[in-house]
Amino acid sequence: MMKNKQMMYVFGVMFLVLILSSCGVTSKLDRRGTVCFKNNCIDVEVATNFRDRSIGLQYRNSLGKNDGMLFVFEESAFQGFWMKETFIPLDIIWLDKSKEIVHIKRRVQPCEQEPCKIYKSPKIAKYVLEINSGYADTLGLMEGDIAVIDYE
């Protein structure tokens, strides 16, 4: 009987730790920066490692008007993105190593049913920027535009 209580206690503590550690999934990333096009700068969270890139903007219910997330990859490649567990519509912007926009996917909607569609750039990219849906149009962004990227 005592052993069962101890086991229940251990499992209870483990469950609580698991729940509390998963609560951090929606927290903002510590690394911050800006991505500027012409005279317009976007405040970004910067995802530079696999874990942060994997989570991205998942589980967020909102994104500030002038905010976004910059994904920085070690190597330039055909970067694929999906909207699984992403609750807000986004514009996805791929940039090459020279920080030139090589592709924009506008008004990407959250995935409501699996399998979720994967969005890829037709050209290799080193950076991917996610911003609020429609904001790329508001800023007048087009393929060929050059970004100035600055982050910690």
N, C-alpha and C positions, 0 to 999 in steps of 0.2 A: 504494500500500500504506500509506504513511504517512498519507495523507488518510483512509483507511478507519479507521485506529486513532484518529485525532483525532475523527472522527464518532462512533465507538463510545463514546469517552470523554465527549463532549458529551452524547450520549443517555443514557449511564449516570448522569451527574451530574443531568441533568434528571429522570430517573426517580427517583433517590434523593430529590431535593427534593420531588417530587410525593408520594412515599410518606411522607416525614417531615411534610410539611404536612398530610396527611390524618390523621395520628395525633392531631392536636389536636382532631379532631371529637368524641371522647368525653370530652374534658376538661371539667371543671366551669366554669361561667361565673364571672367575677370579681365581677359585681354580685350582692350578696346582700341578703336582707331577711326579713321575717316577714309572715305572713298569720294573723291571729288571729280566732277565732270564740268568743264568750263568753270562757271562761278558757283556751282551748286555742290555742296558737300553733304554726304550722308554719314551719320554717326553709326558705326558698326560694332558689333561684337565680332571677335575674330576667332575662328575655329582652325587651329593649326595641327591638331592631332586626331588620330582615328576616332577616338571616343567622342570628342566634341563635334567632329564632322558627321558622325553617325547619328547623333541626336539632333543637331541643327536647331531648327525652329519648331520641332515637334512639341506638342502639348501646350503650346502658347495660345491664349485666347485673343491676344491683340499684339500689335506691333506699333510703336510710336510712328507718327506721320513721317518723320525724317530719319527713321531708324532702319537698320537692316542687319544682315549677317554676311560676313565675308569668309568664305572657305578658301584656305590656302593649302595647296597640295605640294608635296615634295617634288613631284615630276609632272610635267605637262602630259596630258592624256585626254582621251574622250571621256569626260566626266559625266556620269549619269546621276540623276536626282529623281526622287519620287516624293509623293506627298502623303505617305503613310503617317497617320497620327498627327498630321499638320492640320490645324483647325482653321487657318486663315488663308485666303487666296493670295498668291504671290506672283511677282514678276521674277524670272530667273535669268541672270545675265552672266554669260561666260566670257572671260577675258584671257588672252594669251599671255605669254611671259613678258611681252612688252607692254602689257596692260591695255591692249586694244580690245574693244568689244568685238568678239567674233560671232556671237549669236545672242539673241534675246527671245525668250519664250514668255509671252505676255499673258497675264490673267489666268494663271494656272490655278485650277480649283483643287480643294482638298480631296483626297481619295476617300470615297464613301463605300467602296466595295473592293475586296481583293479579288484578283491580283491587281495591285496598283500599277498604273502606267509609269514607265521610266522615261524621263526626258533627258535626251543627250544632245550635246552640241555636235554639229556636223564637222567641226574643226577641233583640234586639240586646244585644251585650256589649262592654265595653271591656277587661275582664280575663278571662283563663282560667287556672285553677289545675289542675295535674295532680298527683295524689298517688297513693300506693299503693292498689291495688284493695282495696276494703272499708273503707278508712280513713274515708271519708265517713260510713259507717254507724257505725263505732266512735265517731266524734265526734258523732253524732246530727245531722248537717247536713241541712237541708231548704231548699227554695226559700223565699225571704223572709228567711232569716238574713242578717245584716249582718256584713261583715268589716272589720277594721281592718288596713289595708295600710301597711307601712312598708318602704322600701328606699332604698339608697344612690343 
